[in-house]
Amino acid sequence: MKTPSTSIDGHLKKVAEENQEAKKENDSPSEAFVTAPEHHLKRVEKHHQNLSDQTGGSLGSSHEKAQLLSNKTHYNPHDPDARISVKPGKARKLNYHCSMAVDTAEGVISHIQADFADGRDSQYLPNISLQVQNRLKKNELAMTDLLADAGYSNGSNYSFLEQRNITGWIPVFGKYKPEIEGFPYNKEKDEYSCPMNRPLPFKGFHTNLDGTVLKNYWAASKECTVCRMKSTCAPNTRCKKITRTVYDAQYLRAYQRQQSKRGRHMRKLRQSTVEPVFGSLTQYYGLRKIGVLGKSDAHKVMLMAAIAFNLKKYLKTGGRKPFKAVFEAIIDDLQPNWFTYFTHKLIHTDFTKG
């Protein structure tokens, strides 16, 4: 029988001291850096303050431990690619963004990808459309029209599509005004006129903190100072100023397409084509919740769901049962190029988001 060198009480005391020291080391806060710009942090703080000041807020908002989290100030160390997303009527949680392109002629998925959930829909459109257009071109197909919801509305996107000879049927978001009431625009002179028929010429460009380029127009201060309408037209400034986006012409053309008869038809076509596809993926193909970590793995899950959806549609429309070699080739490379194998013809391409 072996006798321990120390008593049981002494051993337990020593273990307790070691555990206490390890706990102190683990509790020491690690150094963390906030990389968001100062103006972004101020915007987040103001938004949270406005939500806190509202009476009758969401359930649980008055609890002492309740807090509003933002991607500008927090991240998940277990899954850094996941982002907090906010949707009306839904709780804040970590998500991935699913971008998808659907052929409205056959209803097949021509592209799908995973993106960060805190990004705007509009920033993903150029990359998606380029990939779809190049893939179709390799298979001697052409993308002539693009349908998307207002989340993809962006002046640079309208300009991008026009440069690639693609007609964009994307509704203009609600804040855009095609005309400024009481201030007609002269395209030849590039200037506005006020109700007193005084000019507001173009004065230069301005780039805000987010990189958006704007055009500035304003009247002469000496004319505004003596104007009898200054109290109602420009009460808080020396002169009347008008700010417009550099993509105003592209916005106007998109707005006119939106109001046309064909524009209304395209909106109904998008709603009847892409929305059911996305609903099927979330309800029946496992995209409501993704049990993986990282954007690359999330992309693989979305890609496999799109593969299953397209194969089922292919078989339903009378296609022959694929040979084993076909499945082996798909599994070997898992490249998006295979989507066009099941596309018989393309009329339009539609985008959606998740």
Backbone torsions as a table, in degrees:
resi	resn	phi	psi	omega
1	MET	NA	128.1	-178.7
2	LYS	-92.1	137.6	178.5
3	THR	-102.7	126.5	-180.0
4	PRO	-64.7	148.2	-177.7
5	SER	-68.0	-27.6	178.1
6	THR	-122.2	157.5	178.7
7	SER	-70.7	164.1	-179.8
8	ILE	-63.0	-40.8	179.6
9	ASP	-63.9	-39.8	178.8
10	GLY	-66.7	-38.8	178.8
11	HIS	-64.8	-43.7	179.9
12	LEU	-65.1	-37.1	178.3
13	LYS	-65.2	-40.8	178.9
14	LYS	-64.7	-42.8	178.3
15	VAL	-62.8	-40.8	179.8
16	ALA	-63.3	-39.1	178.1
17	GLU	-66.4	-40.4	178.8
18	GLU	-65.3	-40.8	178.7
19	ASN	-65.4	-35.7	179.7
20	GLN	-66.2	-40.4	178.5
21	GLU	-66.5	-40.7	179.0
22	ALA	-65.4	-37.0	179.5
23	LYS	-65.3	-40.0	178.5
24	LYS	-63.6	-39.2	179.0
25	GLU	-65.3	-41.1	-179.8
26	ASN	-71.0	-30.1	-179.0
27	ASP	-78.7	-13.6	-179.1
28	SER	-65.4	126.8	-175.4
29	PRO	-66.8	132.5	175.7
30	SER	-80.2	149.6	-177.1
31	GLU	-72.9	127.4	-179.2
32	ALA	-126.7	147.4	-177.4
33	PHE	-121.9	138.1	173.8
34	VAL	-97.0	116.4	-174.1
35	THR	-96.0	-5.7	-178.8
36	ALA	-67.9	143.3	177.9
37	PRO	-62.3	157.8	-176.3
38	GLU	-61.5	-39.9	-177.9
39	HIS	-69.4	-27.2	174.6
40	HIS	-69.2	-41.6	179.9
41	LEU	-65.6	-38.2	177.4
42	LYS	-65.1	-37.9	178.9
43	ARG	-65.6	-42.2	178.3
44	VAL	-64.0	-43.8	-179.8
45	GLU	-62.1	-41.7	179.3
46	LYS	-65.9	-41.3	178.9
47	HIS	-62.5	-44.3	179.4
48	HIS	-65.6	-36.2	178.4
49	GLN	-66.0	-40.0	178.0
50	ASN	-63.7	-39.5	178.1
51	LEU	-66.8	-36.9	-180.0
52	SER	-69.9	-32.6	-178.3
53	ASP	-77.4	-17.8	-178.6
54	GLN	-69.0	137.3	175.8
55	THR	-85.1	146.1	-179.5
56	GLY	67.2	45.3	-179.5
57	GLY	-69.4	-169.7	-177.7
58	SER	-67.6	162.4	-177.7
59	LEU	-62.4	126.4	178.6
60	GLY	89.2	-2.8	-177.7
61	SER	-68.5	-22.7	-179.4
62	SER	-87.3	-2.1	-179.3
63	HIS	-67.8	145.3	-174.7
64	GLU	-64.6	-26.7	179.2
65	LYS	-95.3	1.5	179.8
66	ALA	-68.7	139.7	178.3
67	GLN	-148.5	152.3	178.0
68	LEU	-102.4	122.4	-178.6
69	LEU	-100.7	148.9	-179.5
70	SER	-135.8	148.6	175.9
71	ASN	-66.8	-16.3	178.7
72	LYS	-75.2	-23.3	-174.8
73	THR	-122.9	-13.4	-176.6
74	HIS	-134.2	155.3	172.0
75	TYR	-152.4	164.3	-179.2
76	ASN	-99.0	111.1	-178.6
77	PRO	-65.4	-23.1	179.0
78	HIS	-75.3	-32.0	179.9
79	ASP	-143.7	79.5	-174.2
80	PRO	-61.9	-23.4	-179.4
81	ASP	-75.0	-23.2	179.7
82	ALA	-70.2	146.3	-177.2
83	ARG	-130.2	148.5	175.5
84	ILE	-74.3	126.7	177.4
85	SER	-122.1	147.7	-177.6
86	VAL	-123.2	125.4	175.9
87	LYS	-131.7	143.8	-179.4
88	PRO	-57.3	130.7	178.2
89	GLY	81.5	2.5	-179.0
90	LYS	-126.9	151.7	-178.2
91	ALA	-73.5	152.5	174.6
92	ARG	-70.3	130.9	177.7
93	LYS	-159.8	170.0	-178.8
94	LEU	-80.4	130.7	-176.8
95	ASN	-141.6	173.2	166.8
96	TYR	-121.3	150.6	-179.2
97	HIS	-93.7	130.2	179.1
98	CYS	-107.9	116.3	176.0
99	SER	-105.6	137.7	-173.0
100	MET	-144.7	142.7	174.1
101	ALA	-116.9	134.1	-176.8
102	VAL	-126.5	134.9	175.6
103	ASP	-78.6	118.2	-176.5
104	THR	-74.2	-14.9	178.7
105	ALA	-75.3	-41.0	-176.1
106	GLU	-117.8	-13.1	179.5
107	GLY	75.8	21.2	178.6
108	VAL	-95.4	156.6	178.9
109	ILE	-83.4	118.7	-179.4
110	SER	-97.7	-12.2	176.3
111	HIS	-165.4	146.2	174.9
112	ILE	-152.8	144.2	-179.7
113	GLN	-157.5	156.9	176.8
114	ALA	-99.9	137.3	178.6
115	ASP	-134.4	172.4	176.7
116	PHE	-70.3	138.6	-173.1
117	ALA	-75.2	-14.6	-178.6
118	ASP	-91.1	-0.9	178.9
119	GLY	-85.3	153.4	176.5
120	ARG	-75.5	150.5	179.1
121	ASP	-59.4	-38.9	-173.6
122	SER	-63.6	-28.0	-176.4
123	GLN	-75.4	-15.3	-179.5
124	TYR	-93.2	-11.6	-174.1
125	LEU	-63.0	-46.8	-178.2
126	PRO	-57.7	-44.9	-178.3
127	ASN	-65.2	-41.9	-179.3
128	ILE	-65.2	-47.5	-177.3
129	SER	-64.3	-36.2	177.6
130	LEU	-63.6	-45.1	-179.7
131	GLN	-63.5	-43.8	-179.7
132	VAL	-65.5	-45.6	-177.9
133	GLN	-63.2	-43.3	179.5
134	ASN	-66.2	-38.3	179.9
135	ARG	-66.3	-41.6	179.5
136	LEU	-68.2	-35.8	-179.9
137	LYS	-62.9	-37.7	177.5
138	LYS	-63.6	-26.0	179.5
139	ASN	-103.9	20.7	175.7
140	GLU	59.8	38.7	175.0
141	LEU	-119.0	155.0	-176.5
142	ALA	-124.8	140.3	174.2
143	MET	-103.3	110.4	-176.3
144	THR	-104.0	-28.6	-178.6
145	ASP	-132.4	147.1	178.9
146	LEU	-130.9	126.5	180.0
147	LEU	-110.7	136.3	177.5
148	ALA	-157.4	163.8	179.1
149	ASP	-84.8	179.5	-173.7
150	ALA	-65.8	-16.6	178.2
151	GLY	-63.7	-22.1	179.6
152	TYR	-95.0	5.2	-179.6
153	SER	-69.4	122.6	-179.0
154	ASN	-164.2	136.6	-178.1
155	GLY	-60.1	-41.7	179.3
156	SER	-66.3	-32.0	176.9
157	ASN	-68.1	-41.7	176.7
158	TYR	-59.8	-43.9	179.3
159	SER	-66.2	-40.2	179.4
160	PHE	-60.6	-44.6	-179.2
161	LEU	-67.7	-39.7	179.2
162	GLU	-63.0	-37.5	179.2
163	GLN	-66.7	-26.2	180.0
164	ARG	-100.5	15.9	176.3
165	ASN	58.7	40.0	176.9
166	ILE	-116.0	129.1	177.7
167	THR	-83.7	117.9	-178.1
168	GLY	-93.9	116.1	176.9
169	TRP	-99.9	72.4	-177.5
170	ILE	-119.6	116.6	-179.6
171	PRO	-59.8	139.0	177.5
172	VAL	-74.2	137.0	-178.2
173	PHE	-66.0	160.4	-167.8
174	GLY	-63.2	-25.3	-176.2
175	LYS	-75.1	-16.6	-177.2
176	TYR	-74.6	135.0	177.0
177	LYS	-119.9	117.6	-178.9
178	PRO	-64.6	-26.7	178.9
179	GLU	-137.1	151.0	174.9
180	ILE	-102.9	114.9	-174.7
181	GLU	-58.3	126.5	178.8
182	GLY	86.6	-4.2	-178.5
183	PHE	-129.6	82.4	179.6
184	PRO	-66.4	150.3	-176.8
185	TYR	-108.5	135.4	176.2
186	ASN	-105.6	108.5	-175.1
187	LYS	-67.0	-38.4	-177.5
188	GLU	-65.4	-42.7	-179.3
189	LYS	-88.7	-11.4	-176.1
190	ASP	53.4	57.9	179.5
191	GLU	-152.4	158.7	175.7
192	TYR	-104.7	164.5	176.0
193	SER	-126.8	138.7	-179.3
194	CYS	-86.8	171.4	179.7
195	PRO	-59.2	-21.1	177.6
196	MET	-93.0	13.8	176.4
197	ASN	64.2	31.9	174.5
198	ARG	-102.2	142.0	-173.5
199	PRO	-78.3	147.9	169.7
200	LEU	-120.5	84.9	-174.9
201	PRO	-74.2	164.0	176.7
202	PHE	-70.1	129.1	-175.7
203	LYS	-110.9	-15.4	179.3
204	GLY	147.4	176.7	-178.9
205	PHE	-98.5	155.1	177.4
206	HIS	-139.8	132.6	178.1
207	THR	-110.4	120.5	-179.6
208	ASN	-81.7	-178.7	-174.5
209	LEU	-65.3	-25.4	179.5
210	ASP	-86.8	0.3	178.4
211	GLY	90.9	2.4	179.0
212	THR	-76.0	131.1	-178.8
213	VAL	-95.7	129.2	-177.9
214	LEU	-123.8	156.4	175.8
215	LYS	-107.0	133.3	-177.8
216	ASN	-108.2	134.3	174.7
217	TYR	-127.6	135.9	172.5
218	TRP	-155.7	155.6	-177.4
219	ALA	-86.1	167.5	176.9
220	ALA	-69.6	133.2	-176.5
221	SER	-65.2	-32.3	-178.9
222	LYS	-68.6	-28.4	177.9
223	GLU	-79.3	-37.5	179.7
224	CYS	-70.1	-33.1	-176.2
225	THR	-62.7	-37.2	-176.8
226	VAL	-95.6	1.5	-177.6
227	CYS	-76.7	137.0	-179.0
228	ARG	-73.0	-12.7	-179.9
229	MET	-100.0	6.8	-176.5
230	LYS	-61.6	-35.3	-177.7
231	SER	-63.1	-27.3	178.8
232	THR	-103.0	-26.6	-176.1
233	CYS	-87.1	-47.3	-179.0
234	ALA	-142.2	70.5	-173.8
235	PRO	-71.4	-28.1	-172.7
236	ASN	-110.1	4.9	179.9
237	THR	-130.2	164.3	-179.1
238	ARG	-68.8	-31.2	-179.3
239	CYS	-151.1	164.5	179.9
240	LYS	-73.5	129.6	179.6
241	LYS	-124.0	143.1	177.3
242	ILE	-128.6	131.1	179.0
243	THR	-118.5	128.3	179.6
244	ARG	-131.0	154.9	176.7
245	THR	-74.2	152.9	178.2
246	VAL	-70.0	-15.2	179.2
247	TYR	-100.3	29.1	-176.1
248	ASP	-61.1	-38.2	179.6
249	ALA	-64.9	-40.9	179.3
250	GLN	-68.1	-38.6	176.4
251	TYR	-61.6	-42.3	-177.4
252	LEU	-64.5	-42.1	178.6
253	ARG	-64.8	-39.9	177.7
254	ALA	-65.3	-38.4	179.0
255	TYR	-64.8	-40.8	178.8
256	GLN	-66.6	-38.5	175.8
257	ARG	-64.5	-39.4	-179.3
258	GLN	-62.2	-37.1	-177.1
259	GLN	-82.4	-11.5	-177.0
260	SER	-75.9	167.9	179.3
261	LYS	-64.2	-41.1	179.3
262	ARG	-68.2	-32.9	177.5
263	GLY	-62.2	-40.5	177.4
264	ARG	-67.2	-35.6	176.8
265	HIS	-65.3	-41.0	179.7
266	MET	-64.9	-36.9	178.7
267	ARG	-63.5	-43.4	177.7
268	LYS	-66.1	-36.7	179.0
269	LEU	-64.2	-41.7	178.4
270	ARG	-63.9	-44.3	-177.6
271	GLN	-65.4	-33.1	-177.4
272	SER	-88.2	-9.2	-176.2
273	THR	-107.4	-56.4	-171.5
274	VAL	-85.6	-34.6	-178.0
275	GLU	-60.8	-43.6	176.7
276	PRO	-62.6	-33.3	179.6
277	VAL	-66.0	-46.1	179.9
278	PHE	-65.8	-37.3	176.5
279	GLY	-62.7	-38.3	178.2
280	SER	-65.1	-40.3	-179.4
281	LEU	-64.4	-38.3	-178.6
282	THR	-78.0	-33.7	-175.2
283	GLN	-86.8	-37.3	-170.0
284	TYR	-122.0	-8.8	-175.1
285	TYR	-121.0	18.1	169.1
286	GLY	79.6	20.8	-179.5
287	LEU	-99.3	4.8	176.5
288	ARG	-69.7	-41.9	175.3
289	LYS	-134.7	136.8	-178.8
290	ILE	-113.4	120.9	-176.4
291	GLY	-93.3	46.1	178.3
292	VAL	-133.2	167.4	178.2
293	LEU	-116.3	140.1	176.9
294	GLY	95.1	146.0	-178.1
295	LYS	-67.4	-34.9	-179.2
296	SER	-65.2	-40.9	178.5
297	ASP	-70.9	-35.7	175.8
298	ALA	-62.8	-37.3	177.1
299	HIS	-63.6	-38.8	179.4
300	LYS	-64.1	-40.7	179.2
301	VAL	-63.7	-44.3	178.4
302	MET	-64.4	-38.8	179.4
303	LEU	-64.2	-42.6	179.4
304	MET	-67.0	-35.9	176.6
305	ALA	-64.6	-40.9	178.0
306	ALA	-66.6	-36.4	177.2
307	ILE	-61.1	-47.2	-179.8
308	ALA	-63.0	-41.4	-179.6
309	PHE	-63.1	-46.8	-178.1
310	ASN	-67.1	-38.7	177.8
311	LEU	-63.1	-41.7	179.6
312	LYS	-65.2	-41.1	178.6
313	LYS	-66.8	-39.2	179.0
314	TYR	-60.5	-43.6	-180.0
315	LEU	-70.7	-34.8	179.6
316	LYS	-67.1	-30.9	-178.0
317	THR	-87.3	11.7	174.6
318	GLY	98.7	9.1	179.2
319	GLY	-71.3	152.3	178.8
320	ARG	-72.4	151.8	179.5
321	LYS	-66.1	123.9	-177.1
322	PRO	-62.0	146.8	177.0
323	PHE	-74.9	163.7	179.7
324	LYS	-59.5	-35.0	-178.9
325	ALA	-63.9	-30.5	178.9
326	VAL	-65.0	-45.9	179.2
327	PHE	-65.1	-37.9	179.3
328	GLU	-64.0	-39.8	179.2
329	ALA	-65.6	-38.5	179.1
330	ILE	-65.0	-44.7	-178.5
331	ILE	-67.1	-32.0	-176.9
332	ASP	-64.8	-44.7	-174.4
333	ASP	-109.7	-28.0	180.0
334	LEU	48.9	42.3	178.8
335	GLN	-93.8	144.4	-178.7
336	PRO	-64.7	-14.9	-175.3
337	ASN	-60.1	-24.2	-174.8
338	TRP	-68.9	-15.5	-175.8
339	PHE	-58.2	-35.7	-174.9
340	THR	-74.3	-10.9	176.8
341	TYR	-60.9	-27.5	-175.0
342	PHE	-101.9	4.8	-178.9
343	THR	-97.2	114.7	-178.3
344	HIS	-78.9	-40.8	178.5
345	LYS	-156.9	155.5	-177.6
346	LEU	-124.8	127.8	173.1
347	ILE	-107.8	-50.5	-179.4
348	HIS	-139.2	162.4	173.4
349	THR	-124.0	136.5	-175.2
350	ASP	-122.5	146.2	-179.6
351	PHE	-113.8	151.4	171.1
352	THR	-146.6	178.8	-177.0
353	LYS	-138.7	166.1	176.4
354	GLY	-142.7	NA	NA
